[in-house]
Amino acid sequence: MDSKRSGRRRFLKHAAGLAGLAAGAGRSANGQSAGSEAQSKDVHVHGEPSHFATTSLGRGVRLRLDHMTYYTPLQDSAGIITPASLHFMQTHSSHLPDIDPQQHRLTIHGMVDRPLSFTLEELKRLPCVSRIYFVECHGNGSSTLHSTNDPKMGLPVQYIHGMTSCSEWTGVPLSVLLNEAGVQKGASWLVSEGADEGKFSHTLPLAKAMDDVIVAYAQNGEPIRPEQGYPLRLLVPGFEGPSSVKWLRHIKVVDQPYMTWNESMNHSIPRPDLGGKSRWYHFEMAPKSVITRPSGGLKIPSRGFYEITGLAWSGGGVIHRVDVSTDGGRSWKEAKLQTPVLPKAHTRFTFAWVWDGEEAVLQSRCTDERGEVQPSLAELYKNWGITDVASQKTARAIHINAIQPWKVDRDGSVHDAMFS
C-alpha cells in the first residue's frame, strides 16, 4: 500500500513538472518571463542554459541619447559563430524601429531601367545564399576605449574589441536585384537608407554591390533580430559596419558618391598624414586579431599549462597565419588555426602555453592571404603620421587594427597594456 502511494506521488510530481515545463516554454516562446518555473532546479525551460552554467555571457552596454551600443562578450565566446542574442549592436538613435514586415518595402530606384519594390515575402521567393561573415564597427578598438573604466561595458576585451561579431547570414545577393532592375550605363555608386528614425544612409561602390553583398533576412537560421535590422539589412562582407545598413528600405543607384551625413561628419577623423584633413570614405577592414582568453580583467589561477585562444579576421579575405608572443613581441611562434577558415569571417586560433608564474605580455598578430600583416600600434601610427603614441590614448580613431598586448602580473591578473 505504501509502495502504491509512493508511486502515485512520484507520478503526480512528474506530471506537475511536465505541466510547468509546457507553461514555462509557452511564455518563453512569447518573449515573456518564464516565471518561477525558470528559477526551479527541478524544471528546465526549453532554450535556457543549465542552472549550473556560471559563464558571464552577456553584452556590455553603453547608452546615450544619440545612440546605443552593445558589446559582444568575446572573452566567453567559443568557435567563430556569435549567437544572435550576443551580436554587437550599434545604432544612431535612442530606440529601435518596430517594423511590421507586411508593411515594409525595399525599393530599388535611381539609375535603373525598371524601379522595383519588394516585400519580405517576395524576396524570400528569390534565389538565396547563406554565408558566414564578420561585421565590425569602424570604431572597434579605438584608442579612446583603452581609457574607459565603465563596468557596464564589460571586461576590457569586450568593450575594446567587442564591436565585432560573426554570423551565418541568409538572403538574396544584391546583384540579383540590381540585374533585375537593370543598372544603367554610367552608374557607379549606391546610396542605401534605413527605416530608423534618423534614416541612416551610406554609400557603396557599385562594383562591391555586384560582388558579394547580400540583402539579408536571416541570421544563424532565424529571422534577423530587431537589433540587427529586422526585417532586412545589407550585409557588405569585409567592409566597415556602417556599410551594412540595417532596416533597409531604399537603394538608389547613382553616378557619384553622395557623402551622406554620417560618412562626411560623424564617421570622419582628421589625420596628420592627410594634412589634418579627414578621409570621408573607409571601406575594407584591415587584418586584425586579439587574444580573448586570457585577456584583460580575467585572472590566471595558478602556474601551469594554458591554451591561449583568440580570434583573427580580415576584410581582405582568408586569414593565412596567426603568430603569438608571450614576451611582449621579442619572439613569436605560430598558432594553430581551427577549421573552418573562411574568407571575411572570424577565425579561431589556439596556442599552447605554460605559465611559469612570472610577468608576461601576451599578444597576437595575423597575416591574411594577401600577405598583409597586422601592425603594432607604433607601426600603425607611423603610417598615419602620428609620432607621439601616448598622446593618442584618449583620441577618437577609426579603423584601428593594432596588435593588442595583455600584461600578466605575478598574481595572475591580466591587464590592458596597449599604452603602458
C-alpha positions in Angstrom: 0.0 0.0 0.0 2.8 2.4 0.9 4.6 1.5 -2.3 1.4 2.4 -4.3 1.1 5.8 -2.6 4.8 6.5 -3.2 4.4 5.6 -6.9 1.4 7.8 -7.2 3.2 10.7 -5.5 6.1 10.3 -7.9 3.7 10.2 -10.9 1.9 13.4 -9.8 5.1 15.2 -9.1 6.4 14.2 -12.6 3.1 15.3 -14.3 3.2 18.6 -12.5 6.8 19.1 -13.7 5.8 18.5 -17.3 2.9 20.9 -17.0 5.2 23.5 -15.6 7.7 22.9 -18.4 5.0 23.4 -21.0 3.7 26.5 -19.4 7.2 28.0 -19.0 8.1 27.1 -22.6 5.0 28.8 -23.8 5.7 32.0 -22.0 9.3 31.9 -23.1 8.3 31.5 -26.7 6.1 34.6 -26.4 9.1 36.6 -25.3 7.7 37.0 -21.8 9.2 36.0 -18.4 9.1 32.2 -17.8 8.1 32.9 -14.2 9.0 30.9 -11.2 9.4 27.7 -13.3 12.6 29.2 -14.9 14.1 29.5 -11.5 13.4 26.0 -10.3 16.2 23.4 -10.4 13.6 20.7 -11.0 12.1 22.1 -14.1 14.1 23.1 -17.2 12.7 25.7 -19.6 13.4 24.9 -23.2 16.2 27.1 -24.7 17.5 28.2 -21.3 21.1 27.3 -20.2 21.8 24.9 -17.4 21.5 26.4 -14.0 25.0 25.0 -13.3 26.5 27.2 -16.1 28.3 30.1 -14.5 29.5 31.8 -17.7 29.3 35.5 -17.7 27.9 35.6 -21.2 26.1 38.9 -21.6 26.6 42.0 -23.6 28.2 45.1 -22.1 26.2 48.2 -22.8 26.7 51.9 -23.4 23.6 54.0 -23.8 23.5 57.7 -24.9 20.7 59.9 -26.2 22.0 59.7 -29.8 22.9 56.0 -30.0 23.0 52.6 -28.3 25.9 50.2 -28.2 26.0 46.6 -27.0 29.3 44.7 -27.0 29.9 41.0 -27.8 31.5 39.2 -24.8 34.5 37.9 -26.7 36.1 36.6 -23.5 33.4 33.9 -23.2 32.9 33.0 -26.9 33.7 29.7 -28.4 34.2 28.8 -32.0 33.6 31.5 -34.6 29.8 31.9 -34.7 28.3 34.6 -32.4 24.8 33.8 -31.1 22.3 36.3 -32.4 21.4 37.4 -28.9 25.1 38.4 -28.3 25.9 40.0 -31.6 27.2 43.5 -31.1 24.8 46.4 -31.8 25.4 50.0 -32.7 22.6 52.3 -33.7 22.5 56.1 -34.1 19.1 56.5 -32.4 17.7 56.2 -28.9 15.4 53.3 -29.7 14.9 50.5 -32.3 12.3 50.8 -35.0 9.4 48.4 -34.7 8.7 47.4 -38.3 5.7 45.4 -39.5 7.1 43.2 -42.3 3.8 43.2 -44.0 4.1 47.0 -44.5 7.8 47.1 -45.2 9.2 47.5 -48.7 12.6 47.6 -50.2 12.7 49.9 -53.2 15.5 50.0 -55.8 15.4 53.1 -57.9 17.6 55.8 -59.5 19.7 54.9 -62.5 17.8 51.7 -63.3 15.6 50.7 -66.2 12.9 49.2 -64.0 12.4 50.7 -60.5 11.4 47.8 -58.2 9.7 47.4 -54.8 9.9 44.1 -52.9 8.1 42.8 -49.8 9.9 40.5 -47.5 7.9 37.5 -48.8 8.7 38.4 -52.4 12.4 38.5 -51.5 12.1 35.0 -49.9 10.9 33.7 -53.2 14.1 34.6 -55.0 17.3 32.6 -55.1 19.1 32.9 -51.7 22.6 32.2 -50.3 23.9 31.6 -46.8 27.4 32.8 -46.0 29.4 33.2 -42.8 30.8 36.7 -42.5 32.0 39.0 -39.7 30.6 42.5 -39.1 32.9 45.1 -37.4 32.2 48.6 -36.3 34.7 51.0 -37.8 35.4 52.3 -34.3 36.2 48.9 -32.8 39.5 49.0 -30.9 39.6 52.8 -30.9 42.3 54.4 -28.8 39.8 56.2 -26.6 38.3 52.8 -25.4 41.5 51.9 -23.7 40.9 54.7 -21.2 37.4 53.7 -20.5 36.5 52.3 -17.0 32.8 51.6 -17.1 31.8 48.2 -15.6 28.6 48.3 -17.6 30.7 47.9 -20.7 32.1 44.5 -19.6 35.7 43.3 -19.5 38.4 45.1 -21.5 38.4 42.6 -24.4 34.7 43.1 -24.6 34.4 46.8 -24.6 37.6 47.5 -26.6 37.2 44.8 -29.3 33.6 43.6 -28.8 32.1 45.6 -31.6 32.8 42.7 -34.0 30.7 39.5 -34.4 30.4 36.7 -36.9 27.2 35.0 -38.1 25.7 33.0 -40.9 23.7 35.4 -43.0 21.0 34.3 -45.4 19.4 36.4 -48.1 19.3 37.4 -51.7 22.5 38.5 -53.5 22.2 42.2 -54.2 23.5 41.6 -57.7 20.3 39.6 -58.4 18.1 42.5 -57.6 20.2 45.0 -59.4 20.3 42.9 -62.6 16.6 42.5 -62.4 16.2 46.3 -62.1 18.7 46.9 -65.0 21.5 49.2 -63.9 22.0 51.9 -66.5 25.3 52.9 -68.1 27.3 55.4 -66.1 26.0 54.2 -62.7 28.9 53.6 -60.3 27.6 54.0 -56.7 24.6 53.1 -54.5 23.1 55.1 -51.6 21.3 52.8 -49.1 18.8 54.1 -46.5 17.4 52.5 -43.4 13.9 52.9 -41.8 15.2 54.0 -38.5 14.2 57.5 -37.1 17.5 59.0 -38.3 17.2 57.5 -41.8 20.7 56.2 -41.6 22.3 56.3 -45.0 25.5 55.1 -46.5 27.2 54.9 -49.9 28.7 51.9 -51.6 30.7 51.4 -54.8 28.6 49.6 -57.4 31.5 47.1 -58.1 31.3 45.9 -54.5 27.5 45.7 -54.6 27.7 43.4 -57.6 30.3 41.2 -56.0 29.3 39.6 -52.7 26.8 41.9 -50.9 23.6 40.2 -49.6 20.2 41.7 -48.8 19.9 39.5 -45.6 16.7 38.5 -43.9 18.0 35.7 -41.7 20.9 35.3 -39.2 22.1 32.0 -37.8 19.0 30.2 -39.1 16.3 32.6 -37.7 14.8 35.9 -38.8 17.2 38.8 -38.3 16.5 40.3 -34.9 15.4 43.9 -34.4 18.9 45.0 -33.2 20.3 43.7 -36.4 17.9 45.3 -38.8 14.7 43.3 -38.9 13.2 42.6 -41.4 16.0 43.4 -43.9 19.6 44.6 -43.8 22.5 44.9 -46.1 25.4 42.6 -45.4 28.6 44.0 -47.0 31.4 41.4 -46.4 34.7 42.8 -45.3 33.7 46.4 -45.3 33.2 48.6 -42.2 30.0 48.0 -40.3 28.2 51.2 -41.3 28.1 49.9 -44.9 25.8 47.1 -43.8 22.7 49.4 -43.5 20.0 48.0 -41.2 16.2 48.2 -41.5 16.9 48.6 -45.2 14.2 50.3 -47.3 15.8 52.2 -50.1 18.7 51.6 -52.5 19.3 54.4 -55.0 21.6 53.8 -57.9 23.7 56.9 -58.7 26.7 58.0 -60.7 28.7 59.6 -57.8 29.3 59.2 -54.1 26.7 61.2 -52.1 28.8 61.9 -49.0 26.0 61.2 -46.5 26.0 63.0 -43.2 27.4 60.1 -41.2 30.2 59.5 -43.7 31.3 63.1 -44.0 30.7 64.3 -40.5 30.2 61.6 -37.8 32.5 59.0 -39.3 35.4 61.1 -40.4 38.5 61.7 -38.3 41.2 64.3 -39.1 44.6 62.6 -39.6 48.1 64.0 -39.7 49.1 62.0 -42.8 46.3 63.8 -44.7 47.5 67.2 -43.6 44.8 67.5 -40.9 42.0 66.6 -43.4 39.6 63.8 -42.9 39.1 60.8 -45.2 35.4 60.5 -45.9 35.3 57.0 -47.3 36.6 54.0 -45.4 35.8 50.6 -46.9 37.7 47.4 -46.1 38.6 46.4 -42.6 42.3 45.5 -42.3 43.7 42.2 -40.8 43.2 42.1 -37.1 43.5 39.6 -34.2 43.0 39.6 -30.5 43.6 37.1 -27.7 40.3 36.6 -25.9 41.5 34.2 -23.2 43.4 35.1 -21.1 42.7 38.7 -21.6 42.2 41.9 -19.6 40.0 41.6 -16.4 40.5 37.8 -16.1 42.8 36.1 -13.7 45.0 33.1 -14.2 44.5 30.9 -11.1 47.9 29.2 -11.0 51.1 28.5 -12.9 51.0 25.6 -15.4 49.5 24.8 -18.8 47.0 27.0 -20.6 45.6 27.1 -24.1 45.7 30.7 -25.3 42.9 31.4 -27.7 41.6 34.3 -29.7 40.0 35.4 -33.0 41.5 36.8 -36.2 39.8 38.3 -39.2 40.4 40.4 -42.4 38.2 42.2 -44.8 40.7 41.2 -47.4 39.9 37.5 -47.3 41.2 34.4 -45.6 43.5 34.5 -42.5 46.6 32.8 -43.6 48.6 32.7 -40.3 48.5 33.9 -36.7 51.6 34.3 -34.5 51.6 34.6 -30.7 54.1 36.2 -28.4 54.3 35.7 -24.6 57.2 38.0 -24.1 55.9 41.3 -25.4 56.9 40.8 -29.0 60.5 39.8 -28.6 59.8 36.4 -30.0 56.9 34.9 -32.0 55.6 31.4 -32.6 52.9 30.2 -35.0 49.5 29.4 -33.5 47.1 26.7 -34.7 44.1 27.8 -36.8 40.9 25.9 -36.1 38.7 25.0 -39.0 36.8 26.3 -40.8 39.0 29.1 -42.0 36.7 31.2 -44.2 37.2 34.5 -46.1 35.9 37.6 -44.4 34.9 35.6 -41.3 36.3 35.2 -37.8 39.0 32.5 -37.5 39.6 30.8 -34.1 43.3 30.3 -33.2 44.9 28.5 -30.3 48.4 28.4 -28.8 49.8 26.1 -26.1 51.5 28.0 -23.2 53.0 27.0 -19.9 52.9 29.9 -17.5 55.9 29.9 -15.1 54.3 32.4 -12.7 56.4 35.3 -13.9 55.2 38.5 -15.6 54.3 38.0 -19.2 52.9 40.1 -22.1 50.6 38.2 -24.4 49.8 39.4 -27.9 48.9 38.1 -31.3 49.3 39.2 -34.9 47.7 37.9 -38.0 48.6 37.7 -41.7 45.9 37.5 -44.4 46.0 35.7 -47.8 47.4 38.9 -49.5 50.4 39.0 -47.2 49.2 42.0 -45.1 50.4 41.8 -41.6 48.7 43.2 -38.5 50.8 46.2 -37.3 51.9 47.2 -33.8 50.3 50.5 -32.5 53.6 52.3 -33.2 53.7 51.0 -36.8 50.1 51.9 -37.4 50.5 55.5 -36.1 53.8 55.9 -38.0 51.8 55.2 -41.2 49.3 57.8 -40.1 51.9 60.4 -39.4 51.5 60.3 -35.6 54.7 60.5 -33.7 53.5 60.7 -30.1 51.7 57.5 -29.5 51.0 58.2 -25.8 49.1 61.4 -26.8 46.6 59.3 -28.7 45.3 57.4 -25.6 42.1 59.4 -25.4 41.8 60.3 -29.1 38.9 59.1 -31.1 40.0 57.0 -34.0 38.6 54.6 -36.5 39.9 51.5 -38.4 42.4 50.7 -35.6 43.8 47.2 -36.2 46.9 47.4 -34.0 48.3 44.4 -32.0 46.7 44.2 -28.6 49.0 43.4 -25.6 47.7 41.9 -22.4 50.0 42.0 -19.4 50.0 39.1 -16.9 51.1 40.0 -13.4 52.7 37.6 -11.0 49.4 37.1 -9.1 47.8 36.0 -12.4 45.7 39.1 -13.0 45.6 40.3 -16.6 45.5 44.0 -17.7 45.3 46.1 -20.9 48.9 47.1 -21.8 48.3 49.0 -25.0 49.5 52.3 -23.7 51.8 51.1 -20.9 
